[in-house]
Amino acid sequence: MSKTILLTGASGGIGYAMARVFAEKGYNLVLVARRKEPMEMLADEVNKKYGIETSIVIQDLAQEGAGKKLYEAIDHMGIHPDILINNAGFADYGKFVERGWEKVRDMIMVNILALTEITRMFAADMVRRGSGKILNVASTAAFQPGPLMAVYFASKAYVLSFSEAISNELKGTGVTVTALCPGPTQSGFVERAEMSSSKMFRVIKPVSSEKVARYAYHALMAGKVVAIPGLLNKMSAMSSRFFPRSIVRYFMRKISDPV
Ligand SMILES: NC(=O)c1ccc[n+]([C@@H]2O[C@H](COP(=O)([O-])OP(=O)(O)OC[C@H]3O[C@@H](n4cnc5c(N)ncnc54)[C@H](OP(=O)(O)O)[C@@H]3O)[C@@H](O)[C@H]2O)c1
């Protein structure tokens, strides 16, 4: 029987690319996001091409209790995902005190709260069944503070720390947890974060979402705990350990400033 993967943030970018990779490997998909149309297009394409089954759940993960609602919807469909990918997330660019509170709050809800609630619900079921794989999408942003994207960088530090800790707690249960830490990647991310004026995506050349998705697939299958695609990203993640934090903050501000 085909295995099923539950994937949040499947309507664009890295999530869309990951859905394609898992479909190609024969997994049935449960796609979650707010925008229905791109997920319907994806479902049409992969169902025909790979003979799999795709379900779509429209859910705003910034809403209070969204994780529980999603869990109940999936349970009602009689689906028990073998793999969970918490990919939905977004950033916001600018000085913290000058950014609108609503967007900052929604970012915390999606990047942290929904991810934690969804992991809590599905991981418990996986432990009961004695098998499962979870991939939480963090970022290279998890490894240092990010002036002008303070809450986003902090949210990804949370995702990395949380994922590493529970991967340890779940040892021996048959459930693995992987924190994926991509660097700049081509997707809807820059537009959504309103960061086209930032130097960041000019200093570091973004890679394709497909490349990140293929790397993520192999890292998840291998049960890697921390997965950083690309040598440059690995080096940048490591480098923050060797410099005083004041230098790291200074450097991060320099590459985040407007052009
Ligand atoms: N691109 C990069 O450079 C980069 C680097 C490191 C990490 N990441 C991480 O990679 C993940 C995917 O981002 P991306 O780069 O692929 O950006 P993207 O193209 O903007 O995709 C973001 C996805 O998250 C979903 N999402 C956003 N807010 C949501 C909400 N309130 N409820 C439900 N779904 C929501 C979006 O769907 P809807 O809008 O349809 O709801 C979309 O499918 C994020 O966690 C991001 O932080 C990205």
The ligand as a MOL file (V3000), in Angstrom:
LIG
                    3D

  0  0  0     0  0            999 V3000
M  V30 BEGIN CTAB
M  V30 COUNTS 48 52 0 0 0
M  V30 BEGIN ATOM
M  V30 1 N 13.0530 30.7650 0.0850 0
M  V30 2 C 14.0530 30.8250 0.9410 0
M  V30 3 O 15.0660 31.4850 0.6860 0
M  V30 4 C 13.9940 30.0440 2.2300 0
M  V30 5 C 15.1860 29.8170 2.9210 0
M  V30 6 C 15.1450 29.1000 4.1120 0
M  V30 7 C 13.9450 28.6160 4.5930 0
M  V30 8 N 12.7930 28.8640 3.9070 0 CHG=1
M  V30 9 C 11.5370 28.3420 4.4590 0
M  V30 10 O 10.9470 27.4820 3.5080 0
M  V30 11 C 9.5470 27.3760 3.7670 0
M  V30 12 C 8.7900 27.5330 2.4620 0
M  V30 13 O 8.9500 28.8560 1.9940 0
M  V30 14 P 9.1760 29.2170 0.4520 0
M  V30 15 O 10.5330 29.7750 0.3120 0
M  V30 16 O 8.7740 28.0900 -0.4020 0 CHG=-1
M  V30 17 O 8.1650 30.4510 0.2960 0
M  V30 18 P 6.7740 30.6010 -0.4850 0
M  V30 19 O 6.9720 30.3030 -1.9210 0
M  V30 20 O 6.2510 31.9300 -0.0860 0
M  V30 21 O 5.8590 29.4450 0.1380 0
M  V30 22 C 5.3200 29.5540 1.4320 0
M  V30 23 C 4.2400 28.5150 1.6270 0
M  V30 24 O 3.7310 28.6680 2.9720 0
M  V30 25 C 2.3120 28.7740 2.9090 0
M  V30 26 N 1.7850 29.6490 3.9560 0
M  V30 27 C 2.1880 30.9120 4.2770 0
M  V30 28 N 1.3710 31.4290 5.2180 0
M  V30 29 C 0.4260 30.4980 5.4810 0
M  V30 30 C -0.7170 30.4380 6.3300 0
M  V30 31 N -1.0800 31.4900 7.0990 0
M  V30 32 N -1.4520 29.3070 6.3550 0
M  V30 33 C -1.1290 28.2500 5.5520 0
M  V30 34 N -0.0670 28.2420 4.7300 0
M  V30 35 C 0.6860 29.3580 4.6850 0
M  V30 36 C 2.0200 29.3900 1.5320 0
M  V30 37 O 0.7140 29.0400 1.1010 0
M  V30 38 P -0.5560 30.0350 0.9750 0
M  V30 39 O -0.0650 31.4200 0.7680 0
M  V30 40 O -1.3150 29.4810 -0.1960 0
M  V30 41 O -1.3120 29.8560 2.2460 0
M  V30 42 C 3.0730 28.7180 0.6620 0
M  V30 43 O 2.6070 27.4780 0.2100 0
M  V30 44 C 9.2270 28.4520 4.8090 0
M  V30 45 O 9.1380 27.8510 6.0740 0
M  V30 46 C 10.4470 29.3630 4.7370 0
M  V30 47 O 10.6740 30.0350 5.9470 0
M  V30 48 C 12.7890 29.5620 2.7300 0
M  V30 END ATOM
M  V30 BEGIN BOND
M  V30 1 1 1 2
M  V30 2 2 2 3
M  V30 3 1 2 4
M  V30 4 1 4 5
M  V30 5 2 4 48
M  V30 6 2 5 6
M  V30 7 1 6 7
M  V30 8 2 7 8
M  V30 9 1 8 9
M  V30 10 1 8 48
M  V30 11 1 9 10
M  V30 12 1 9 46
M  V30 13 1 10 11
M  V30 14 1 11 12
M  V30 15 1 11 44
M  V30 16 1 12 13
M  V30 17 1 13 14
M  V30 18 2 14 15
M  V30 19 1 14 16
M  V30 20 1 14 17
M  V30 21 1 17 18
M  V30 22 2 18 19
M  V30 23 1 18 20
M  V30 24 1 18 21
M  V30 25 1 21 22
M  V30 26 1 22 23
M  V30 27 1 23 24
M  V30 28 1 23 42
M  V30 29 1 24 25
M  V30 30 1 25 26
M  V30 31 1 25 36
M  V30 32 1 26 27
M  V30 33 1 26 35
M  V30 34 2 27 28
M  V30 35 1 28 29
M  V30 36 1 29 30
M  V30 37 2 29 35
M  V30 38 1 30 31
M  V30 39 2 30 32
M  V30 40 1 32 33
M  V30 41 2 33 34
M  V30 42 1 34 35
M  V30 43 1 36 37
M  V30 44 1 36 42
M  V30 45 1 37 38
M  V30 46 2 38 39
M  V30 47 1 38 40
M  V30 48 1 38 41
M  V30 49 1 42 43
M  V30 50 1 44 45
M  V30 51 1 44 46
M  V30 52 1 46 47
M  V30 END BOND
M  V30 END CTAB
M  END
